[in-house]
């Protein structure tokens, strides 16, 4: 079976989000007065072939640990559809 | 009122997703046999002060057009919470 896994990778609280700061400053410079704090996240949508949903979850969990998320600075969450 | 807007920016179909290709190849090199196609997306979580939800939606829509999304290569969707 092929599952569609969605991995959301975010920066942990306290880690400087340079891209978000740049976006926030740029929006304010462009005159967007209502814009406050900005945070960013990365999404990976991955097709996973696995016998069961649990096996797909395990495979993607391992992929996060080994490549997609840096445990020191990132939090990640996985949704399997 | 302060609303939390989530903007999801993706590449349009047919546009080369170099990052996704690199992730896919790396995962397969790492031995993840079940991994198929990979796509990426960018998420901006923005605090928006606005009198109503509709006004917040309008402000973020304008921010997407002017900065967050390139209409030539990106699709975007906005969720206001």
N, CA and C atoms of all chains as a GROMACS GRO file, in nm:
protein
  486
    1UNK      N    1   0.085  -0.120   0.000
    1UNK     CA    2   0.000   0.000   0.000
    1UNK      C    3   0.088   0.125   0.000
    2UNK      N    4   0.038   0.231  -0.066
    2UNK     CA    5   0.113   0.357  -0.066
    2UNK      C    6   0.040   0.458   0.024
    3UNK      N    7   0.110   0.510   0.123
    3UNK     CA    8   0.055   0.610   0.214
    3UNK      C    9   0.116   0.746   0.180
    4UNK      N   10   0.042   0.853   0.215
    4UNK     CA   11   0.096   0.988   0.196
    4UNK      C   12   0.129   1.040   0.335
    5UNK      N   13   0.258   1.060   0.358
    5UNK     CA   14   0.301   1.109   0.491
    5UNK      C   15   0.333   1.257   0.480
    6UNK      N   16   0.288   1.333   0.578
    6UNK     CA   17   0.322   1.476   0.582
    6UNK      C   18   0.403   1.502   0.707
    7UNK      N   19   0.526   1.550   0.687
    7UNK     CA   20   0.617   1.579   0.798
    7UNK      C   21   0.628   1.730   0.812
    8UNK      N   22   0.602   1.779   0.932
    8UNK     CA   23   0.614   1.922   0.960
    8UNK      C   24   0.734   1.943   1.050
    9UNK      N   25   0.830   2.021   1.002
    9UNK     CA   26   0.954   2.044   1.078
    9UNK      C   27   0.959   2.191   1.119
   10UNK      N   28   0.968   2.217   1.249
   10UNK     CA   29   0.970   2.354   1.300
   10UNK      C   30   1.096   2.375   1.385
   11UNK      N   31   1.130   2.501   1.408
   11UNK     CA   32   1.242   2.530   1.497
   11UNK      C   33   1.192   2.524   1.642
   12UNK      N   34   1.276   2.476   1.731
   12UNK     CA   35   1.238   2.473   1.872
   12UNK      C   36   1.230   2.616   1.926
   13UNK      N   37   1.153   2.636   2.032
   13UNK     CA   38   1.138   2.767   2.094
   13UNK      C   39   1.276   2.819   2.136
   14UNK      N   40   1.304   2.944   2.108
   14UNK     CA   41   1.432   3.002   2.151
   14UNK      C   42   1.539   2.999   2.042
   15UNK      N   43   1.514   2.918   1.939
   15UNK     CA   44   1.613   2.913   1.830
   15UNK      C   45   1.582   3.028   1.733
   16UNK      N   46   1.679   3.106   1.696
   16UNK     CA   47   1.658   3.220   1.607
   16UNK      C   48   1.606   3.174   1.472
   17UNK      N   49   1.492   3.233   1.430
   17UNK     CA   50   1.433   3.200   1.299
   17UNK      C   51   1.462   3.319   1.207
   18UNK      N   52   1.580   3.318   1.147
   18UNK     CA   53   1.626   3.431   1.067
   18UNK      C   54   1.530   3.462   0.953
   19UNK      N   55   1.480   3.355   0.886
   19UNK     CA   56   1.390   3.376   0.772
   19UNK      C   57   1.262   3.446   0.820
   20UNK      N   58   1.211   3.401   0.934
   20UNK     CA   59   1.087   3.461   0.985
   20UNK      C   60   1.109   3.608   1.020
   21UNK      N   61   1.222   3.637   1.081
   21UNK     CA   62   1.252   3.777   1.117
   21UNK      C   63   1.260   3.865   0.992
   22UNK      N   64   1.322   3.811   0.888
   22UNK     CA   65   1.335   3.885   0.763
   22UNK      C   66   1.198   3.911   0.702
   23UNK      N   67   1.112   3.808   0.703
   23UNK     CA   68   0.978   3.823   0.647
   23UNK      C   69   0.900   3.927   0.728
   24UNK      N   70   0.911   3.918   0.861
   24UNK     CA   71   0.837   4.011   0.948
   24UNK      C   72   0.882   4.155   0.921
   25UNK      N   73   1.012   4.178   0.918
   25UNK     CA   74   1.063   4.314   0.892
   25UNK      C   75   1.022   4.364   0.755
   26UNK      N   76   1.029   4.275   0.655
   26UNK     CA   77   0.994   4.316   0.519
   26UNK      C   78   0.847   4.354   0.509
   27UNK      N   79   0.761   4.275   0.573
   27UNK     CA   80   0.617   4.305   0.568
   27UNK      C   81   0.590   4.439   0.637
   28UNK      N   82   0.659   4.463   0.747
   28UNK     CA   83   0.636   4.591   0.817
   28UNK      C   84   0.688   4.706   0.732
   29UNK      N   85   0.801   4.686   0.664
   29UNK     CA   86   0.854   4.791   0.574
   29UNK      C   87   0.759   4.815   0.457
   30UNK      N   88   0.687   4.710   0.417
   30UNK     CA   89   0.593   4.725   0.304
   30UNK      C   90   0.463   4.792   0.349
   31UNK      N   91   0.456   4.820   0.482
   31UNK     CA   92   0.340   4.894   0.530
   31UNK      C   93   0.230   4.810   0.592
   32UNK      N   94   0.258   4.681   0.616
   32UNK     CA   95   0.156   4.594   0.678
   32UNK      C   96   0.160   4.618   0.830
   33UNK      N   97   0.076   4.710   0.879
   33UNK     CA   98   0.082   4.750   1.019
   33UNK      C   99   0.032   4.640   1.113
   34UNK      N  100  -0.060   4.555   1.064
   34UNK     CA  101  -0.123   4.456   1.153
   34UNK      C  102  -0.039   4.332   1.177
   35UNK      N  103   0.073   4.320   1.108
   35UNK     CA  104   0.152   4.196   1.116
   35UNK      C  105   0.237   4.194   1.244
   36UNK      N  106   0.226   4.085   1.318
   36UNK     CA  107   0.306   4.069   1.441
   36UNK      C  108   0.413   3.966   1.420
   37UNK      N  109   0.426   3.875   1.520
   37UNK     CA  110   0.532   3.774   1.512
   37UNK      C  111   0.508   3.679   1.394
   38UNK      N  112   0.619   3.638   1.330
   38UNK     CA  113   0.614   3.543   1.217
   38UNK      C  114   0.701   3.423   1.255
   39UNK      N  115   0.649   3.303   1.230
   39UNK     CA  116   0.730   3.181   1.244
   39UNK      C  117   0.723   3.104   1.114
   40UNK      N  118   0.825   3.022   1.087
   40UNK     CA  119   0.822   2.942   0.964
   40UNK      C  120   0.828   2.794   1.001
   41UNK      N  121   0.784   2.712   0.908
   41UNK     CA  122   0.794   2.567   0.923
   41UNK      C  123   0.814   2.508   0.783
   42UNK      N  124   0.868   2.389   0.778
   42UNK     CA  125   0.892   2.319   0.651
   42UNK      C  126   0.802   2.196   0.649
   43UNK      N  127   0.746   2.172   0.531
   43UNK     CA  128   0.659   2.054   0.515
   43UNK      C  129   0.721   1.963   0.408
   44UNK      N  130   0.730   1.834   0.441
   44UNK     CA  131   0.770   1.733   0.341
   44UNK      C  132   0.650   1.640   0.321
   45UNK      N  133   0.604   1.629   0.198
   45UNK     CA  134   0.495   1.536   0.167
   45UNK      C  135   0.562   1.418   0.096
   46UNK      N  136   0.552   1.299   0.157
   46UNK     CA  137   0.629   1.183   0.110
   46UNK      C  138   0.536   1.065   0.081
   47UNK      N  139   0.548   1.009  -0.038
   47UNK     CA  140   0.476   0.885  -0.069
   47UNK      C  141   0.556   0.768  -0.010
   48UNK      N  142   0.489   0.686   0.072
   48UNK     CA  143   0.558   0.575   0.140
   48UNK      C  144   0.487   0.443   0.110
   49UNK      N  145   0.560   0.348   0.054
   49UNK     CA  146   0.503   0.214   0.032
   49UNK      C  147   0.534   0.132   0.156
   50UNK      N  148   0.428   0.080   0.217
   50UNK     CA  149   0.448  -0.002   0.338
   50UNK      C  150   0.326  -0.094   0.352
   51UNK      N  151   0.347  -0.209   0.419
   51UNK     CA  152   0.236  -0.303   0.435
   51UNK      C  153   0.123  -0.247   0.522
   52UNK      N  154   0.160  -0.168   0.626
   52UNK     CA  155   0.056  -0.112   0.714
   52UNK      C  156   0.088   0.036   0.742
   53UNK      N  157  -0.013   0.104   0.797
   53UNK     CA  158   0.004   0.246   0.832
   53UNK      C  159   0.113   0.260   0.939
   54UNK      N  160   0.115   0.165   1.032
   54UNK     CA  161   0.213   0.172   1.141
   54UNK      C  162   0.355   0.160   1.084
   55UNK      N  163   0.371   0.068   0.986
   55UNK     CA  164   0.504   0.050   0.925
   55UNK      C  165   0.545   0.180   0.851
   56UNK      N  166   0.448   0.244   0.786
   56UNK     CA  167   0.478   0.369   0.715
   56UNK      C  168   0.522   0.474   0.816
   57UNK      N  169   0.450   0.480   0.929
   57UNK     CA  170   0.486   0.576   1.036
   57UNK      C  171   0.629   0.552   1.084
   58UNK      N  172   0.662   0.424   1.105
   58UNK     CA  173   0.798   0.389   1.154
   58UNK      C  174   0.904   0.434   1.054
   59UNK      N  175   0.877   0.407   0.924
   59UNK     CA  176   0.976   0.440   0.819
   59UNK      C  177   0.998   0.592   0.816
   60UNK      N  178   0.889   0.668   0.825
   60UNK     CA  179   0.902   0.814   0.817
   60UNK      C  180   0.967   0.869   0.944
   61UNK      N  181   0.934   0.806   1.058
   61UNK     CA  182   0.997   0.845   1.186
   61UNK      C  183   1.150   0.830   1.174
   62UNK      N  184   1.192   0.719   1.117
   62UNK     CA  185   1.336   0.693   1.100
   62UNK      C  186   1.396   0.794   1.003
   63UNK      N  187   1.322   0.827   0.897
   63UNK     CA  188   1.371   0.925   0.799
   63UNK      C  189   1.389   1.062   0.864
   64UNK      N  190   1.299   1.096   0.957
   64UNK     CA  191   1.311   1.224   1.029
   64UNK      C  192   1.438   1.224   1.114
   65UNK      N  193   1.458   1.115   1.187
   65UNK     CA  194   1.576   1.108   1.274
   65UNK      C  195   1.707   1.114   1.197
   66UNK      N  196   1.706   1.051   1.077
   66UNK     CA  197   1.834   1.039   1.006
   66UNK      C  198   1.861   1.155   0.910
   67UNK      N  199   1.750   1.223   0.864
   67UNK     CA  200   1.776   1.326   0.760
   67UNK      C  201   1.691   1.453   0.776
   68UNK      N  202   1.560   1.436   0.795
   68UNK     CA  203   1.470   1.551   0.776
   68UNK      C  204   1.473   1.651   0.892
   69UNK      N  205   1.500   1.606   1.012
   69UNK     CA  206   1.496   1.697   1.127
   69UNK      C  207   1.625   1.686   1.209
   70UNK      N  208   1.675   1.802   1.249
   70UNK     CA  209   1.794   1.804   1.336
   70UNK      C  210   1.743   1.806   1.481
   71UNK      N  211   1.767   1.698   1.555
   71UNK     CA  212   1.710   1.688   1.691
   71UNK      C  213   1.753   1.802   1.784
   72UNK      N  214   1.862   1.870   1.753
   72UNK     CA  215   1.911   1.977   1.842
   72UNK      C  216   1.824   2.101   1.826
   73UNK      N  217   1.783   2.134   1.705
   73UNK     CA  218   1.713   2.262   1.682
   73UNK      C  219   1.570   2.245   1.633
   74UNK      N  220   1.531   2.123   1.591
   74UNK     CA  221   1.397   2.105   1.533
   74UNK      C  222   1.304   2.019   1.617
   75UNK      N  223   1.174   2.058   1.609
   75UNK     CA  224   1.066   1.968   1.649
   75UNK      C  225   1.002   1.919   1.519
   76UNK      N  226   0.950   1.796   1.519
   76UNK     CA  227   0.880   1.752   1.398
   76UNK      C  228   0.754   1.674   1.436
   77UNK      N  229   0.658   1.677   1.344
   77UNK     CA  230   0.537   1.596   1.365
   77UNK      C  231   0.506   1.528   1.232
   78UNK      N  232   0.446   1.409   1.242
   78UNK     CA  233   0.419   1.325   1.123
   78UNK      C  234   0.270   1.295   1.117
   79UNK      N  235   0.211   1.315   1.000
   79UNK     CA  236   0.071   1.277   0.978
   79UNK      C  237   0.069   1.179   0.860
   80UNK      N  238   0.006   1.064   0.880
   80UNK     CA  239  -0.002   0.964   0.772
   80UNK      C  240  -0.147   0.962   0.721
   81UNK      N  241  -0.161   0.980   0.590
   81UNK     CA  242  -0.298   0.977   0.534
   81UNK      C  243  -0.319   0.854   0.446
   82UNK      N  244  -0.829   4.263   1.775
   82UNK     CA  245  -0.814   4.120   1.794
   82UNK      C  246  -0.691   4.068   1.720
   83UNK      N  247  -0.626   3.968   1.782
   83UNK     CA  248  -0.509   3.908   1.715
   83UNK      C  249  -0.547   3.770   1.664
   84UNK      N  250  -0.530   3.749   1.534
   84UNK     CA  251  -0.559   3.620   1.473
   84UNK      C  252  -0.427   3.551   1.439
   85UNK      N  253  -0.430   3.417   1.434
   85UNK     CA  254  -0.311   3.342   1.391
   85UNK      C  255  -0.339   3.290   1.250
   86UNK      N  256  -0.261   3.343   1.156
   86UNK     CA  257  -0.280   3.302   1.016
   86UNK      C  258  -0.171   3.203   0.979
   87UNK      N  259  -0.211   3.098   0.908
   87UNK     CA  260  -0.112   3.001   0.859
   87UNK      C  261  -0.117   3.000   0.707
   88UNK      N  262  -0.005   3.035   0.646
   88UNK     CA  263   0.006   3.042   0.500
   88UNK      C  264   0.090   2.923   0.454
   89UNK      N  265   0.036   2.846   0.361
   89UNK     CA  266   0.108   2.732   0.306
   89UNK      C  267   0.144   2.765   0.162
   90UNK      N  268   0.271   2.767   0.132
   90UNK     CA  269   0.319   2.802  -0.003
   90UNK      C  270   0.382   2.677  -0.066
   91UNK      N  271   0.329   2.638  -0.182
   91UNK     CA  272   0.379   2.519  -0.252
   91UNK      C  273   0.420   2.557  -0.394
   92UNK      N  274   0.500   2.470  -0.455
   92UNK     CA  275   0.534   2.491  -0.595
   92UNK      C  276   0.421   2.439  -0.682
   93UNK      N  277   0.395   2.508  -0.794
   93UNK     CA  278   0.292   2.462  -0.887
   93UNK      C  279   0.337   2.332  -0.952
   94UNK      N  280   0.240   2.252  -0.998
   94UNK     CA  281   0.271   2.124  -1.066
   94UNK      C  282   0.361   2.155  -1.187
   95UNK      N  283   0.465   2.074  -1.205
   95UNK     CA  284   0.552   2.093  -1.322
   95UNK      C  285   0.676   2.175  -1.293
   96UNK      N  286   0.675   2.246  -1.179
   96UNK     CA  287   0.792   2.326  -1.144
   96UNK      C  288   0.891   2.236  -1.070
   97UNK      N  289   1.015   2.234  -1.110
   97UNK     CA  290   1.116   2.147  -1.049
   97UNK      C  291   1.133   2.181  -0.901
   98UNK      N  292   1.118   2.077  -0.815
   98UNK     CA  293   1.138   2.095  -0.670
   98UNK      C  294   1.274   2.034  -0.635
   99UNK      N  295   1.379   2.112  -0.651
   99UNK     CA  296   1.515   2.061  -0.635
   99UNK      C  297   1.537   2.005  -0.495
  100UNK      N  298   1.482   2.076  -0.394
  100UNK     CA  299   1.503   2.031  -0.256
  100UNK      C  300   1.438   1.894  -0.236
  101UNK      N  301   1.317   1.880  -0.290
  101UNK     CA  302   1.247   1.752  -0.273
  101UNK      C  303   1.323   1.640  -0.343
  102UNK      N  304   1.376   1.668  -0.462
  102UNK     CA  305   1.452   1.564  -0.534
  102UNK      C  306   1.576   1.523  -0.454
  103UNK      N  307   1.641   1.620  -0.395
  103UNK     CA  308   1.761   1.591  -0.314
  103UNK      C  309   1.725   1.506  -0.194
  104UNK      N  310   1.615   1.541  -0.128
  104UNK     CA  311   1.570   1.464  -0.010
  104UNK      C  312   1.537   1.320  -0.053
  105UNK      N  313   1.464   1.308  -0.164
  105UNK     CA  314   1.423   1.175  -0.212
  105UNK      C  315   1.545   1.089  -0.243
  106UNK      N  316   1.640   1.146  -0.316
  106UNK     CA  317   1.761   1.070  -0.350
  106UNK      C  318   1.841   1.033  -0.225
  107UNK      N  319   1.851   1.127  -0.132
  107UNK     CA  320   1.928   1.100  -0.009
  107UNK      C  321   1.863   0.989   0.073
  108UNK      N  322   1.732   0.993   0.085
  108UNK     CA  323   1.663   0.889   0.162
  108UNK      C  324   1.684   0.752   0.097
  109UNK      N  325   1.677   0.751  -0.036
  109UNK     CA  326   1.695   0.621  -0.105
  109UNK      C  327   1.841   0.574  -0.088
  110UNK      N  328   1.936   0.666  -0.092
  110UNK     CA  329   2.077   0.628  -0.069
  110UNK      C  330   2.097   0.578   0.074
  111UNK      N  331   2.018   0.632   0.168
  111UNK     CA  332   2.030   0.588   0.308
  111UNK      C  333   1.962   0.453   0.331
  112UNK      N  334   1.901   0.401   0.223
  112UNK     CA  335   1.844   0.267   0.234
  112UNK      C  336   1.695   0.264   0.262
  113UNK      N  337   1.627   0.377   0.249
  113UNK     CA  338   1.482   0.378   0.271
  113UNK      C  339   1.413   0.332   0.142
  114UNK      N  340   1.386   0.201   0.132
  114UNK     CA  341   1.334   0.145   0.007
  114UNK      C  342   1.190   0.190  -0.020
  115UNK      N  343   1.112   0.213   0.086
  115UNK     CA  344   0.969   0.241   0.066
  115UNK      C  345   0.937   0.383   0.026
  116UNK      N  346   1.039   0.469   0.022
  116UNK     CA  347   1.014   0.612  -0.003
  116UNK      C  348   0.995   0.637  -0.154
  117UNK      N  349   0.884   0.701  -0.189
  117UNK     CA  350   0.857   0.735  -0.329
  117UNK      C  351   0.875   0.884  -0.349
  118UNK      N  352   0.777   0.946  -0.419
  118UNK     CA  353   0.790   1.088  -0.452
  118UNK      C  354   0.788   1.174  -0.326
  119UNK      N  355   0.869   1.281  -0.328
  119UNK     CA  356   0.873   1.377  -0.216
  119UNK      C  357   0.837   1.515  -0.271
  120UNK      N  358   0.754   1.588  -0.199
  120UNK     CA  359   0.727   1.728  -0.233
  120UNK      C  360   0.751   1.812  -0.108
  121UNK      N  361   0.783   1.941  -0.128
  121UNK     CA  362   0.804   2.026  -0.011
  121UNK      C  363   0.705   2.142  -0.014
  122UNK      N  364   0.683   2.202   0.102
  122UNK     CA  365   0.599   2.322   0.112
  122UNK      C  366   0.656   2.407   0.225
  123UNK      N  367   0.624   2.535   0.221
  123UNK     CA  368   0.672   2.629   0.322
  123UNK      C  369   0.550   2.679   0.399
  124UNK      N  370   0.566   2.689   0.531
  124UNK     CA  371   0.456   2.738   0.615
  124UNK      C  372   0.501   2.866   0.683
  125UNK      N  373   0.417   2.969   0.677
  125UNK     CA  374   0.440   3.091   0.755
  125UNK      C  375   0.327   3.102   0.856
  126UNK      N  376   0.360   3.109   0.983
  126UNK     CA  377   0.258   3.130   1.087
  126UNK      C  378   0.272   3.276   1.131
  127UNK      N  379   0.165   3.354   1.110
  127UNK     CA  380   0.175   3.500   1.127
  127UNK      C  381   0.068   3.548   1.226
  128UNK      N  382   0.109   3.624   1.326
  128UNK     CA  383   0.012   3.690   1.415
  128UNK      C  384  -0.037   3.816   1.346
  129UNK      N  385  -0.170   3.828   1.331
  129UNK     CA  386  -0.227   3.943   1.258
  129UNK      C  387  -0.329   4.015   1.348
  130UNK      N  388  -0.305   4.144   1.372
  130UNK     CA  389  -0.404   4.224   1.446
  130UNK      C  390  -0.500   4.283   1.345
  131UNK      N  391  -0.629   4.256   1.366
  131UNK     CA  392  -0.730   4.309   1.272
  131UNK      C  393  -0.864   4.311   1.345
  132UNK      N  394  -0.953   4.404   1.302
  132UNK     CA  395  -1.083   4.414   1.368
  132UNK      C  396  -1.170   4.289   1.350
  133UNK      N  397  -1.160   4.225   1.231
  133UNK     CA  398  -1.241   4.105   1.206
  133UNK      C  399  -1.155   3.998   1.138
  134UNK      N  400  -1.207   3.875   1.135
  134UNK     CA  401  -1.138   3.763   1.071
  134UNK      C  402  -1.121   3.792   0.921
  135UNK      N  403  -1.227   3.854   0.863
  135UNK     CA  404  -1.223   3.883   0.718
  135UNK      C  405  -1.112   3.983   0.688
  136UNK      N  406  -1.098   4.083   0.777
  136UNK     CA  407  -0.992   4.185   0.756
  136UNK      C  408  -0.854   4.119   0.768
  137UNK      N  409  -0.841   4.024   0.861
  137UNK     CA  410  -0.713   3.953   0.878
  137UNK      C  411  -0.682   3.874   0.751
  138UNK      N  412  -0.785   3.806   0.699
  138UNK     CA  413  -0.769   3.728   0.574
  138UNK      C  414  -0.723   3.820   0.461
  139UNK      N  415  -0.786   3.937   0.450
  139UNK     CA  416  -0.749   4.031   0.343
  139UNK      C  417  -0.603   4.076   0.356
  140UNK      N  418  -0.562   4.106   0.480
  140UNK     CA  419  -0.424   4.155   0.503
  140UNK      C  420  -0.323   4.046   0.463
  141UNK      N  421  -0.353   3.922   0.503
  141UNK     CA  422  -0.258   3.813   0.475
  141UNK      C  423  -0.260   3.780   0.325
  142UNK      N  424  -0.377   3.791   0.264
  142UNK     CA  425  -0.388   3.770   0.118
  142UNK      C  426  -0.296   3.871   0.045
  143UNK      N  427  -0.301   3.994   0.089
  143UNK     CA  428  -0.218   4.099   0.029
  143UNK      C  429  -0.069   4.071   0.054
  144UNK      N  430  -0.038   4.023   0.176
  144UNK     CA  431   0.102   3.990   0.209
  144UNK      C  432   0.152   3.878   0.119
  145UNK      N  433   0.065   3.782   0.087
  145UNK     CA  434   0.105   3.673  -0.002
  145UNK      C  435   0.135   3.727  -0.141
  146UNK      N  436   0.047   3.812  -0.191
  146UNK     CA  437   0.065   3.867  -0.326
  146UNK      C  438   0.192   3.951  -0.337
  147UNK      N  439   0.224   4.023  -0.229
  147UNK     CA  440   0.335   4.118  -0.239
  147UNK      C  441   0.469   4.059  -0.197
  148UNK      N  442   0.465   3.949  -0.112
  148UNK     CA  443   0.596   3.901  -0.063
  148UNK      C  444   0.607   3.748  -0.053
  149UNK      N  445   0.507   3.686   0.008
  149UNK     CA  446   0.526   3.546   0.050
  149UNK      C  447   0.520   3.445  -0.064
  150UNK      N  448   0.444   3.476  -0.168
  150UNK     CA  449   0.430   3.377  -0.275
  150UNK      C  450   0.457   3.442  -0.411
  151UNK      N  451   0.529   3.370  -0.496
  151UNK     CA  452   0.555   3.417  -0.632
  151UNK      C  453   0.446   3.359  -0.721
  152UNK      N  454   0.358   3.446  -0.776
  152UNK     CA  455   0.242   3.394  -0.851
  152UNK      C  456   0.280   3.308  -0.972
  153UNK      N  457   0.403   3.321  -1.021
  153UNK     CA  458   0.443   3.245  -1.140
  153UNK      C  459   0.468   3.098  -1.103
  154UNK      N  460   0.529   3.073  -0.988
  154UNK     CA  461   0.569   2.936  -0.955
  154UNK      C  462   0.500   2.879  -0.831
  155UNK      N  463   0.430   2.963  -0.755
  155UNK     CA  464   0.372   2.914  -0.629
  155UNK      C  465   0.219   2.915  -0.628
  156UNK      N  466   0.166   2.813  -0.558
  156UNK     CA  467   0.027   2.816  -0.512
  156UNK      C  468   0.032   2.845  -0.362
  157UNK      N  469  -0.069   2.914  -0.309
  157UNK     CA  470  -0.069   2.935  -0.163
  157UNK      C  471  -0.210   2.920  -0.109
  158UNK      N  472  -0.218   2.883   0.018
  158UNK     CA  473  -0.349   2.875   0.084
  158UNK      C  474  -0.333   2.937   0.223
  159UNK      N  475  -0.442   2.998   0.270
  159UNK     CA  476  -0.439   3.072   0.397
  159UNK      C  477  -0.543   3.013   0.492
  160UNK      N  478  -0.502   2.988   0.614
  160UNK     CA  479  -0.597   2.944   0.717
  160UNK      C  480  -0.588   3.044   0.832
  161UNK      N  481  -0.704   3.098   0.874
  161UNK     CA  482  -0.703   3.194   0.985
  161UNK      C  483  -0.764   3.125   1.107
  162UNK      N  484  -0.690   3.127   1.218
  162UNK     CA  485  -0.746   3.064   1.339
  162UNK      C  486  -0.780   3.169   1.445
   0.00000   0.00000   0.00000
